Amino acid sequence: MPSLRTSEPSILIGLQYRGHLSLGEHRARLGFAAYHWSIVITPATGARSEFHRFDVTDGIVLDDAGTDVNPDRDWIFRRQTSSSLLEITRYLGAVRVGKICAGRMVEGEEEELMRFFETVPLPRRESAGEGEGEEEEGPKENCVTWARSALKALDAAAWCRLAEQPLDLDALMEFALRHGDTRIGDLVTTPDVVDYARGENKRGGAVGALVGYVKRLRGSS
């Protein structure tokens, strides 16, 4: 597994397991939405051990008192912090896609980072795709499309360096999807964090990722 502690904060695509929705016929039907997607910023070497995760959800969101603050199931933006990736609920794996330039993540600039991700448009409720609490076909805009938009915004930002220039966003998303599928099939020997493999057979497409997933299922049965 690549070291998460480098001289500059790393940018990761985070993937979370969605229970039965990440498996079998649900995985085949949902495609990218079979996992929950987020953007994670890791701390640099010598910095505070704090991981910042940014995502959107239309599910239950509890405050400190245990009250659901999203009763209407609107899409809302979230920032969460943790001391490790393993503290993320249902954490499955991550793909490192780039770094934040030196000097950007100093004391107080976490809030600036949050404001940056807050500018990424929220999914539209009326557009229909697989929401956090839904099991039927639904919104085409969801956490996946939000993460994709966030990566596009990062690609345009002068203060970060992504692993590939110009960024092939389709290939990157497909690479992350395949990593999620590989982790589902083998949590023991597959590292949870991998670097984006530029130019290394990235272009299999979502269909190729699905075919590979089905083959692994058959091989394990």
Secondary structure, 3 states (H helix, E strand, C coil): CCCCCCCCCEEEEEEEECHHHHCHHHHHHHHHHHEEEEEEECCCCCCCCCEEEEEEECCCCECCCCCECCCCCCCEEEEEEECCHHHCCCEEEEEEEEEECCCCCCCCHHHHHHHHHHCCCCCCHHHCCCCCCCCCCCCCCCHHHHHHHHHHHHHHCCCEEECCCCCCHHHHHHHHHHHHHHHHHCCCCCCCEEECCCCCCCCCHHHHHHHHHHHHHHHHC
